[in-house]
Amino acid sequence: MQTLEKIPAVSQPEPAIVSLDGEIDLHESPNVRETLRPLIEKKVPRIYIDMSEVGYIDSSGLAVLIDAMQRIANYGGKFGLIALRPAVSTVMEIARLDQVFRIYPDRASAISST
């Protein structure tokens, strides 16, 4: 079953870390978009997605992440992905998105990045 934290886990006032789990597919992508929307509207300076519990992502999930990254970049914010599992990492590599997204091995690395 796909699940998604409805309320982002914010480690400090900034950055915001949203933890996802399960499968980010056609059915779950709208939930991801709606979770990110208020953070983007508030122009949170740094938004990270913890992907450590995501076992699968399809093109609709990738599209949501790309859209979020672009919208955040438009206001000068930073966006990154944390702790990709092997299956998700492979999809990112095949789509060459590993060269587009900032990808961090863990939360500490993301938070300490500038």
C-alpha positions, -999 to +999 in steps of 0.1 A: +000+000+000+012+035-008+014+059+020+025+095+023+031+117+052+004+143+049+022+168+071+059+174+062+084+167+089+102+199+094+135+196+112+139+234+118+120+264+105+140+257+074+148+233+057+116+214+052+120+177+048+091+157+034+092+120+040+076+098+014+072+060+013+057+033-008+053+038-045+052+072-062+030+063-092+001+077-111-022+072-081+001+087-055+017+115-075-012+140-070-008+135-032+029+143-035+021+174-055-005+186-029+020+179-001+046+201-017+023+228-029+019+248+004+057+247+010+063+260-025+036+287-022+053+298+011+086+299-008+104+278+017+141+283+010+152+246+011+129+217+005+142+181+006+124+149-001+134+119+020+131+090-004+145+063+019+112+044+021+102+048-016+106+015-034+093+026-068+087+057-089+072+060-123+071+088-149+043+107-132+062+107-100+093+120-118+072+147-134+060+159-100+096+161-087+108+179-118+079+204-116+087+210-079+124+215-086+116+240-113+091+260-093+115+261-063+144+272-085+122+300-099+120+317-065+157+310-058+151+280-034+169+247-032+154+213-038+170+179-032+164+142-028+176+122+001+186+085+004+174+070-029+169+032-028+186+012-055+155+007-077+147+045-076+183+054-081+184+032-113+153+049-127+170+083-120+201+071-138+183+058-168+164+090-172+196+109-165+179+128-137+207+119-114+226+147-132+197+171-127+186+166-091+207+173-061+209+139-044+221+134-009+230+101+008+213+111+041+195+138+059+226+152+076+243+157+043+213+176+029+209+198+059+246+206+061+247+215+024+247+251+014 
